[in-house]
Amino acid sequence: MFQTLKEAQDWIENAHRFGEKLDLHRMHLACRKLGNPQTKFKSIHVAGTNGKGSTANYIKNILFDAKYKCGIYTSPYVVKFNERIGIDQYFISDADIVTYANRLQDLWDEIYAESGEQTTFFEILTLMAFLYFADSEVDYAVIEVGLGGTLDATNVIMPEVACITNISYDHMKQLGNTLESIALNKLGIVKPGIPLISTIEDKSLFPLFYEVTAKHGSHLKIVDLTQISDVKIGETTTFAYRQELYALQLPGLHQVKNACLAIEVIRSLRVSNSLRITEENIKNGLKITTWPGRFEIFNSQIILDGAHNIGGIESLKQTLGAMYSGKKIKCLFCMMKDKEHEKIIAELDNIVDEFHFTEIDYPRRANAIDLYNESHHPNKHVHTDFKAIFKALERLLKVDEVLLVTGSLYFISEVRKLMVNEERQE
C-alpha cells in the first residue's frame, strides 16, 4: 500500500513506457474490470503534434466559465505531477493520487497474473483520470492524446467531439517518417458519427482528412484561419475571429490558432449538446487560460518555452520575431536525445545571438557537448551545470537582451523551479 505521493509517483513513473503489444487490449481489459469509468462522463478528445495542452485548457476554461464541471487530462507536467489531471481550476490532490494508485496497483497485478502483460505508465495515468472524473461526476472531460492517436491509451473513449490541432514531425519512431503516416495515426481518434474539427494548414493533407472522416460518417470542419484578423502579439495577445474580438494571456500566432480551434469545438458542442454557453463565456475562458512553460515570460526578459520539435520551433521563431524584434537573444538549450536536435539547432543557429548548451540529470537527455558540436553558431558555449549558467545569464542580462530557455519541457521544468517558489513534488 502506498502511503505518500512520492511512493505512488515512483511506482507510476517506473512502469514501462510502452507495452509489449501495440494495441489497446490492455486498456479495454482494464476499463472493463473497473466498470468502464470512461463511459460515465462526456468527453472531448484533443490530438495533434503541438498545441494540444493549450487547446485543451482553452476548452476546459470556457466550459468552466459557463458553470459546467469540467475535467482535464494533459501531459507532461511542468510544475508538479498532479497537474496532469484536474477539475475546473484545481489539480487532483496528493491523497486522491495515492488512493487511485493503490487501486490501480491491484489491477496491475491482476492483469499481469492473467495475461503476463504489464500495464504501462501512460495507461495507469489514463485509467486514474477516468476513475477520478467518473467518481467526481464531471459534466465533461477534455482528454489530451499522449502519443499519436490510433493506439494511444486515451483512444477508448467515445467523445462528443474530437479535434486535431496540427500535423508536424515528432515521434517518428512510433508514428512514421512522413506527414501522411503521422496524420493517419492521429486520425485514429475519429469515431463513427463523431465530428472532427481541425486547424491543419497543409492542404496536401486535406484529402486524407476528408477520406477518413467520410469513411466513419463523421462531419469534418477545417477551421478557416483566413477569418483571423487584427492580431496584436504581446504579453497579452489580441485578435479578431469572425469579427469577434478576443484576448489571450498566452502569446503567439499559434496560440491564436489554438484558441480558434477551441472556439469552434465549443460552438459545435453548443449546437449538438444544447449547451448554455455565451460569447462572453468563450471570451472569459480564453482570457483566463495560462499554461506553464509555453512561451512563459518572466520579468519581461526571460522566456521559458518547451518547444521540442520542428513545428514548435517554427511557432517560437514567429513569436520571438513579433515580440522581441531588435533585441539580442541569448539561448540556453537542452534537449532529449530521441528528438530531432540537429534540425532544431540549425533553426536556432539562425535566430539567436548567443547559444549556450547544457544538460540536466535525466536519462533521455542529450549530452551538452554533443549538442554543442551540432551547432555552427559563431558564439556558442557549453556548460554541464545548468543551474550555474542560468543564474549567471540571468544576472548579466542587459536591458536590450532577452534570455530564451528552450528545447524540452523537462528542461524548462527544472529551470522554472529556480525562478518560481513552487517546488515540483517528487
N, C-alpha and C positions, 0 to 999 in steps of 0.2 A: 504493500500500500504506500502510495506517495503521500508525504506529509506537507511538502513545501512546493512552491512554484519551481524552484531550481531542480528538484528531483523530477518533477513532471516534465519540465522543459528538456532536461538532459535525455530522458527516455525518448521523447518525441524526436528530438534532433539527431539522435543516434540511430533512429530507424533507417532502413535502406531508402536511398533517394528514389530509385527506380525499381520496379518489381521485375521478377524473372520473366513474366509473361506480359507481352504488350497487348493487354485487353482490359476490359472493365469487369471481368469476372469477380475479382475480389470486392470491388465496390458494390456491385449488385448483391453479392452474398452478404456483405457486412450490413448493407441497408436493410435487407430482409430480416436479418437477425435482430436489428434494432427497431423493427416495426415501421420501416420506411419513413423516417423523420422528414426526408426531403419532400414528401407529398403533403406535409401538414401546414405549409405556408406557400404563398405565391412568390414567384421569383423573377428576376431579370438577369439574363446571362450576358456577361461582357467579355469579349475576346479581342485580340489584336496584338500587334507587335509592341507598340508604345501607347501610352496614354490610358491604359485600362484603369489604373487606380484613380486617376483624376476624374475620368468619366464616371466611374462607379460612385465616387464621392459626390459629384455634382447631382447625380440621380438620387442618391440617398438623402442629400440635404434638401432637395426640392420636395420630396415626399415628407420629410420631417417637418419642413415649414408648413406643409398642408395638413399637419397633425396626424399623419399616418405613422404607425410604429414600424420602423424600417431597420432591418439588419444589414450588415455589410461584411463581406468576406474578401480580403485582399492579401497580396503578398508582394515582396517580402516586407519585413518591418524595418523601420529606421531608428525609432527611439526605444521601443520596448516590445517584447514578444507579444504582449496582449493586443497590440494594435492590428493584428491580422483579423480579429473578429470583434465586431462591435454592434451596438444597437443605438440608434439615434446619435447622441453626442458622446456616448460612453463606450469604452472598451470593455471586453469581458474581464471579470475580476480574477485575481490570483486564485481565490477559493474555488471559483467555478472551473478554472482550468484544471486544478488538482482533482476536483470531483469527476469531471469528464475523462480525464486521463486515466484514472483508476478504472472507470467503467470500460474504457476502450482497451486498456491493457488486458482485461479479462477476455474481451472479444478477440484481441490479437492472439492470445494463447489458444482460444477455441478454434479460430480459423487455421492456425498453424498445425494444430493437432489433427484437424480433419483433412487438410489439403496439402500440408507441407509448404504452403506459400506464406511469405511474410508480408503483412500489411505495411505499406510504405509510409514514409514521413508525411507526404502530402495527402495521402488517403486518410491518415489519422487526423490531421488538421481539418480536412474537409468534413469528415464524419463528426468531429467536435462542433464545427459550425452548424451543421444540420441539426444536431441534438439541441444545441443552445437556442437556435432560432425557433425550433418546434416547441420546446419547453417554455420559452418566453412568449409564445403566441404572437409573433410579429405579423403585421399585415403583409409586408413584403420583405424580401431579402435580395440585395444586389450581390450576385455571385461572380467574382472575377475568375476567369480561367487562369490556371497556373502555367501551363505549357501547351501550346498548340490549340487543340480543341477536341479532335476525334476521340483520343484515348485519355484525355485529361480526367482526373478523378471527379471533377465537378460535372462531367457530362452525363450524369444520371438524372439530372433534374428535367422537368418539363416546364419551361419558363412561360411567362405570359408574352414576353418579347425578348429577342436576342439582338445584340449589336456587335459589330466589329469595327474597331477604331481605324486601323490601317494595316498595311502589309509591308514589312521591311525584312531585311536579312537579320536573323538571330536564331539561335538554337538549331543551326543547320544539321548538326549531327543527328538530332531527333526528327527534324521536320523536312529535311531535304535541302538541296543547294539551289533551287530555283524559286522565284517568287510564286510560280504556279503551284509547286508542291507545298509551299508554306501556306498559301491561300487555301488550298484544298483541305489541308489539315484543320485550319481554323474554321472553315465552312462545315466541319464535322459537328458543330453545335446546332446546325439548322435542324429543326424538328418539323414533322408534318403539320401544316396549317399554322405554324407559329411565325409571325412576321419577323423579318430581319432588317435592321437599319444599319447603314454603314457610312463612314466618311472616307472610304478608299478614294484615291485620286488617280491611280494608274489605270487609264482607260483600257489597257490591254487585258486587265483582269475582269472587266465588266461582264464579258460573255460567260466566264466561268461562274461568277456570282449569279447571273440570271439563270444559267443552266441548272445549278444545284438547287436554287430555291424553287424553280419551276418543277423540278423532279419531286420535290416534297410538298408541292401545293402551298408554298409559303410566299406571302407578299414581300417583295424586296423594295426598300426605299434607299436610294443612294442620295445622301444629303447634297443639295445644290449649294456648294460653297461660294458660288458667284453671288449669292444673296447676302454675303457678309460685306459690310462696308464701314467706313469711318473708324477704322481700327487705330487706336492710340495705345501703344505698348509702353508700360512703365511699371512702377511698383504696384499701381492699380492699372489694370488694362480695361479699356472701354471699347465697345464696338456696337454696331447695329446688325441685326439679323432679321431679315424680312421686315425691315423698317421699325423694329422694336429695339430700344436701347438697353444694353446690359453692361454690368461691371463685374470684374473678377479680381480677386486678390492674387491669383496665380498668373505670372507674366508670360507673354509669348503668344505668337500667332497659333502655335499648335494647341495652346490651351483654349483659344477662341474656337477652334475646330472641335475640340473635345466637348466644350460647352454646347455647341450647336447640336452635336450628336445627342447629348443628354436632353436638350430641349425637345428634339424630335422623338426620342424614346418616351418622354413624359406625355407628349401630345398624342402619341399612339395609344398609350395606356389610358389616357383621359377619355378617348373615344371608346376603346374596346372594353374597358372595365368601369366606365361611367364614374371616373374619379372626380372628386371636387377639388380641382387644382386650378388656381387663378394664375394669370400672368404675373401678378405680384408675388405669388409663391415661387414661381420659376426664378424671377429676378433675385428674390431674397436668398433662395437656396444656392444659386450660383455665387452670389456675393459673399456668403459666409464660409465658402469652401476654402480650406487650406490643406496643404499636403506636404509634409516634411521632406526635404531633400529634392524637391522638384523646382529647380531654379529658385531656391530659397535664399533670400537676401538678408544679410546681417550688416548693420551699420552702414548701409548703402554702398559698401565697397567689397564685401566678401560674399561670394555666390557658391552655394552648395548645389550641385546638380548630379543626379545619379545616372546620367546618360552612359550607356554601356553597349550600344550598337550603332550602326551607321545612321539609322533613322533618328535616334535620339541625339546624335551629334549634329545632324543637319538642323534639327529644331533648336539646339543650343546655339549654334553659329548664328542662326537667324535672329534669335532673341538678343544675343550679345551685340550684334550689329545695330539692332533697333534701339537698345538702351544705353550702350556704352561706346558709341562711335567717338573716336578721338581720344579715348582713354588707353593707357598702356595696360595690357593684360598679362598678368603673371599666372601661370597654371601649375597647380600641384596635382599630380596624376598618379593613380594606382589602378590596376585592372586585374581581372581574373584571367588566368592563363588559357581558359577554354573559350575566350571571346576573340573577336577579330581585332586584336590590339594593333597590329601593324597598319591596317587601313585607317583606323581611328586616329592613331598617332600622326599619320600622314596628313589627315584633315586638320588636326590641331596645329601641326607644324606651320601651316599657312596663316593661322589667325592669331596665335599667341606671340607675345613679345619676349617672354622668358619662360622656359619649360623646366619644371622640376619633377623628377621621377622618384617615387618612394614605394614602400610596401608595408603591409600590415601582417600581423600574425594570424594568418588564415590559410588553411590547406590549399585552397584553389587559387590563391593569388599568384600572379606572375612575379618573378624576381625583378627588383628595381633596375638592376644592371642590364637585364635583357631588354626591358622596355626602353631604357636609355640608348642602347645600341641600335634599336629600330628607328630612332628619331634622327632626322637630318637637320635639326634646328641648330642655327649658329650659336645660340645662347642657351645651352642645356646643361643640367646639373643632376647628380644622382645622390640620394640620401637614404640610408636604411632606417633611420629613426624618424617616422612621420610626425610624431608629436613635436620634436625639437624643431624640425624645419617649418612646420605650420606656425608654431609660435614665433619663430624668427621672421617669417614672411609677413605675418600679421603685424608684428611690432614695427617693421620697417616700411610698411605700406604708406606711400605718399598720396597727396590729395588727388593727383591726376592718374592714380593707378587703381586697378581692381584685382582681387585675388580670386581666381576660379579654381574650385576644388571639384574634381570630376573623375569619371572612369568606372565607378562602381558604387552601387548603393551600400554595399558592405563597408566600403572605404569611407564614404561620407557619413555613415552612421557613427564610425569611430571618431572622425573629426568633429562631428556635431557635439559629441559628448564633451569636447574640450571647450565648447563655446556656450553651451546651454546647461543650466543647473537641473538637468533631467538625466539621471543615470539610467541607462537601459538595464532592465532587470536580467541578471544572468541566471 
